[in-house]
């Protein structure tokens, strides 16, 4: 068995296979660490929004733009990239729809 068969997931220094504490940074390293390019385990990843919730968000954006901007603003601060992207879309579309509603209001007033 080679001496350096693992590496620390924090500082990427070589470690022996039987070591659980890194000698260079002092962090505890378990045997099943996630790779640096994979920040979390895949089984804990939330699924993306389904068809019905996306349709509901589209309807909210079309008819209740301030509520869509509020929901989108909350989603912008979420940890998941898919929800942040949905928040960006909601805020942008909600602001555009508010401008369209104002233009239509003054056009037919």
C-alpha positions in Angstrom: 0.0 0.0 0.0 1.5 3.4 -1.0 2.2 5.9 1.8 0.4 8.8 0.3 -2.9 7.5 -1.1 -5.3 10.3 -0.1 -5.2 14.0 0.0 -6.8 16.6 2.4 -10.0 18.0 1.1 -9.2 21.4 2.6 -5.5 22.1 1.8 -5.0 19.3 -0.8 -1.8 18.0 0.9 -1.0 14.3 0.6 -2.0 12.1 3.5 -1.4 8.5 4.5 -4.4 6.1 4.1 -4.7 5.6 7.8 -4.5 9.3 8.8 -7.7 11.2 9.7 -6.2 14.5 10.8 -4.2 16.5 8.3 -0.7 17.3 9.5 -0.4 20.6 7.6 -3.8 22.3 8.3 -5.0 20.3 11.3 -8.5 19.6 9.9 -10.2 16.3 10.4 -10.7 14.4 7.2 -13.0 11.4 6.8 -12.6 8.6 4.4 -15.5 9.7 2.2 -14.9 13.4 1.4 -16.5 15.2 -1.4 -14.2 16.2 -4.3 -13.3 19.9 -4.4 -15.3 20.5 -7.6 -18.4 18.8 -6.0 -19.4 21.0 -3.1 -22.1 18.7 -1.8 -23.3 15.2 -2.2 -25.7 14.6 -5.1 -28.3 12.8 -3.1 -29.0 15.9 -1.1 -29.5 18.2 -4.1 -33.1 19.5 -4.4 -34.9 18.9 -7.6 -35.7 21.7 -9.9 -39.1 23.3 -9.9 -41.7 21.2 -11.6 -44.1 22.2 -14.4 -47.0 23.3 -12.2 -45.0 25.5 -9.9 -43.3 27.2 -12.9 -46.8 27.8 -14.5 -48.0 29.3 -11.2 -45.0 31.6 -11.1 -45.7 32.7 -14.7 -49.3 33.5 -13.9 -48.3 35.4 -10.8 -45.8 37.4 -12.9 -48.4 38.2 -15.5 -51.2 39.3 -13.2 -49.6 40.1 -9.8 -46.2 41.6 -10.7 -45.4 43.1 -7.3 -45.9 39.7 -5.6 -43.7 38.1 -8.3 -41.0 40.6 -7.6 -41.2 39.9 -3.9 -41.0 36.2 -4.4 -38.2 36.6 -6.8 -36.3 38.8 -4.4 -36.6 36.2 -1.7 -35.4 33.4 -4.1 -32.3 35.5 -5.0 -30.8 34.8 -1.6 -31.3 31.0 -1.8 -28.3 28.6 -1.7 -29.4 26.6 -4.7 -28.5 27.9 -8.1 -31.8 26.8 -9.7 -33.8 28.8 -7.2 -31.5 31.8 -7.6 -32.0 31.6 -11.4 -35.8 31.4 -10.9 -35.6 34.5 -8.6 -33.7 36.5 -11.3 -36.3 35.6 -13.9 -39.1 36.5 -11.6 -37.7 39.9 -10.6 -36.8 40.8 -14.2 -40.2 39.6 -15.7 -42.1 41.2 -12.8 -40.5 44.6 -13.3 -41.1 44.4 -17.1 -44.7 43.5 -16.5 -45.1 46.4 -14.1 -43.9 48.7 -16.8 -46.2 47.2 -19.3 -49.2 47.5 -16.9 -48.3 51.2 -16.4 -48.1 51.9 -20.1 -51.4 50.1 -20.8 -53.0 52.0 -17.9 -52.1 55.4 -19.3 -52.8 54.3 -22.9 -56.4 53.5 -22.1 -57.0 56.1 -19.4 
